[in-house]
């Protein structure tokens, strides 16, 4: 296994610190037997796998990053979730499923590509009647976003916030330590160094307050 993939696996373990909030959001949904779930922007699939475990349903994860999807496929096989999780290379901009296909649409941190308003407007057609949309997004313009929920035919079920301090404690601080560790272990691996530097730049942006760190989960139901 390459050093880069080793790093991505260890990074996923840090990302798993936030799975408790995926579980919290899922518990806010009414019980649904064996739901059909679409996870948009699944990446390496940390929430995807968690959703499959806690829902006992079927999850389709979509993303455009082939490397991330290959890592997710390997994890699915190792864990034995082949019958519960399907992975599709597809873009959030062009995805197309039959109307009313899903009980739940889930998106953690991927909607910045098209924005909150476009997401809830465009994805509604993929939800079954009374289906649920769960979004994790940055806190910027939060009240404005909440005002769009009823406009596009949803009812607000619940919401909760992940604070700046939480993000630093549970994700960014251990990630920065991991970056330093891999720089020290593998100083001559250019592919790894490029990814480490990219992640460090994102952390530095957060430190400079130029990036919104705090975020929120919102759970809504198609009316």
N, C-alpha and C positions, 0 to 999 in steps of 0.2 A: 504494500500500500504506500502511496506517495506521502511525503511529508505534508503536502497541502491537504490531502484527504484526512490525514490524522488530525490536522488542525481543525478542519471543519467538523469532525466528529466530536472533538473536545469542546468546540464552540457550541455545538448542539446540546451538549450536557449542561452547559451554562444556561442556554436558552430554556432548558427544562425547568429551571428555577421558577419560570413564569407560568408553568402549566397549571399551577393552583388557580390562576385567574381564568384560564380556559375552563377548568372544572367549575369554578364559581359561576361563570356566565351560563354554562350548560345547565346547571342546577336551577337556574332561574326560568328555564323553559318548562312548560307543562310536559308531563311524561308523554313520550311518543314511542310506540313499540317499533323497533327495527327501522329507524328513520333513514331516508335516503338523503344524504348530505353532500353538498358541493362546497369544497374548500378552495376559495379563489386566491391565487398567489401563494401556493403552499410551500414553495421553496424546498428545503430539505425535509419538511414534513413533521416538525416537532408537534405542532397542534394537530395535524392530520392524524397522526398515530394515536395521540391522546383521545381525540374524538372517536376514533374507531373503538378504542378500548372501553370508554365510558358509555357510549351510546348503544353498543351491540347492534349497530346499523351498518349501512354500506356507505363508504365515503369515496367520492371522486375528488382527487387533488389535481389542480391545473397550475402550470407555471411555464414560462418560456425558457428558463435556465436549464439546459440539458444536464450540466454537471450536477446541479442540485437534485434534479429528478432521478438521475442515476444513483446518487447516494440514497435517496428515499427508497427507490426500488430495492436496493440491497438491504436496507433496514427492514422493509416489509417482509422480505423473504426470510431474514434471520429470525424475526419475531414470530413469523407464521401467520401473517395477516393477509395473505394473498387473496383469500375469499372475501375479505371485507374492504380492501382498499384498492382502487384503480388509480393509475397515474396517467395523465394526459399532457403532452406538450401542446400548450395553447396559450393564446394571449388574452389578457383581460380586455383588450380593445376589440377583439374579433370573435370571442367565444360565442358559440351558438348551440343551444340545446333545445330539445322540444319544449314547448310551453308547458308550464305546470308540472315540471319533472321532479322537483325536490321539496321535501318537507322542511329542510333547513338549508339556508345558504350562510356560509361562515367566511369571514374575511378578517384576518389579523394583520393590520399594518400594510396592506397592499393597495388601498384605494386611492392613495395619493396620485397614482397614474392618471385616473380620470376624475377624481374628486368625489366628495361625499354625496353631493346632489345627483350627479350623473349615475353614481353607483345605485342608489336606492331607486332612482327612476328607471334605469335600464334593466335591473335584475329582477324586478317585480314579476315580469312575465315568466320567469323560470320557476317561480314558487307556486306550489299548489295553493288552492284556496285555504285561507287561514294558516298558511305556512309562515315560517319565522326567518328573519334576517338578523344576523348577529355580526356587528362590526366593531373592530378595535381600531381607533383612530387617534390622532394627536388632538390635544385639547384646544388648539387654535380655532377660534370662531365657534366654540362649542354650542353656545345658546342659539346661534344662527342655524346650526345644523339641526338642533332639536326642533326648531320651527319648521323645518322641511319635512319632518316625518309624517305629519297628518296631511300635508299638501299632496304627498304622493301616495296616499291611500294606506298608511300604516297606523297602527296603534302602538304607543310606547308602552312596553311591558316593564322594563327595568333598565337601570344604568348604574355604573360605578366607575370610580376614578383610580388610576395608578399614578401616584405622585412622583415628582422629581426624585425625592429621597429614595423611594422604593426602587426606581430604575437604577440609581447609582449603586445601591446596596446589593441588589439581586442580579444585576446584569453587567453594567458598564465597568464597575471596579474589578470584578473577577475576570472580565474579558480583557481588560488592560493588562492584568497580571499574566494571563495566558499569552497575550501578544509578546510580552517581554520574554517569557520563558521560551517560546518558539524562536524568537530572534536569536537568543543566546545559544540554543541547541543546534540550529541549522542556519548559520550566518551566510552560507554560500548558495542557498537555494533561491534562485531568482523568482520563480513562480510563487513560492511561499511568501517571500519578502514583499512582493507586489500586493498580495492579499492582506498581509499583516499591516502594511503601510496604509492601505485603503481603509481598513477598520480603525486604525489609530487616528486617521484624519477625521472620521466620523465622531470619534470620542472627543477629539480636540475641539470640534465644532460645538459639541454639547457643553464643553467646559467654558467656552467663550460666550455662552447664552445666545448664540446665533441660530440655534435649532431648538424647536419645542421638544421637550423631553416628556413632560407629563402627558398622559393619555387617558382615554376612557373606553369602556365597553358600553355598547348600547344594544339592547335586545328589543326588537320590534316585531309586530305581527301584521301580516298582510290582511287588510280589512275586506 
